[in-house]
């Protein structure tokens, strides 16, 4: 363990066992000084502690190499239930005890992982997609670190990237979409004021990827229409991106809600809004045009000078 790791792990005994107190304490500590491990460890490093691994979008082949190795070595895997493809668990977790985290609160999950780790077991916390995107990972990590258990992220492929691959397009396209927004619609955990889907769509050159919003597609599209957005803006809904039962619905702001309701999807789909959905209308990039030619011309001039 490096000096930065020793300093980063641990907290006061007064808040031990209280996840919210641990979250508050760790947050206050980060505001005062960055975690020393930021400067000592890279994202691909195998580190001491419990890794929070992104399982990827669904297909076991889209799990990272490091993620696969950690799962194959694990004694305990705490996973995100049906959000993780069972084929992945069958392929890489055959020697581990599997615990479904669905329905368990922090007061149950933290002691479970802490005790196993302190008993010398290799523990993996397996999140769907990438744990840094709507994963609620940091609160678990803060609670564990406050009790002296080091943790670290192992990134995964998020659903938006799998969806763009399925759609055979890019999320960014020259002269079509210069920006990408990962967002979610208003609901139980997001107020109307915090819902910025309409703002992103209104910018025009943004590909808006809506997570956790399958159940609210009609409400979201109706709000976009009420805000005056063009009903012909392309929209794709990719259900279970990269899973064996993947399904793709393509339409527009004005039509997609009917198609989602006809299909009966209420969860586990990514909604993509914007002209990049169709992969059309873009301009040739400078990368393989003027810039590339300029590089060739400079190289030619250099060679001519050497002669």
Secondary structure as UniProt FT lines:
FT   HELIX           3..8
FT   HELIX           13..15
FT   TURN            16..17
FT   HELIX           19..32
FT   HELIX           36..39
FT   TURN            43..44
FT   STRAND          50..54
FT   HELIX           60..62
FT   HELIX           65..73
FT   STRAND          76..79
FT   HELIX           81..83
FT   HELIX           86..92
FT   TURN            94..95
FT   STRAND          97..100
FT   TURN            102..103
FT   HELIX           106..118
FT   TURN            119..120
FT   STRAND          123..127
FT   TURN            131..134
FT   HELIX           137..146
FT   TURN            147..148
FT   STRAND          151..154
FT   HELIX           159..167
FT   TURN            174..176
FT   STRAND          179..184
FT   HELIX           192..194
FT   HELIX           197..202
FT   STRAND          206..211
FT   HELIX           214..216
FT   HELIX           217..226
FT   TURN            227..228
FT   TURN            231..232
FT   STRAND          234..239
FT   TURN            240..242
FT   TURN            244..245
FT   STRAND          247..252
FT   TURN            253..255
FT   HELIX           256..263
FT   STRAND          269..273
FT   HELIX           275..278
FT   TURN            287..289
FT   HELIX           290..306
//
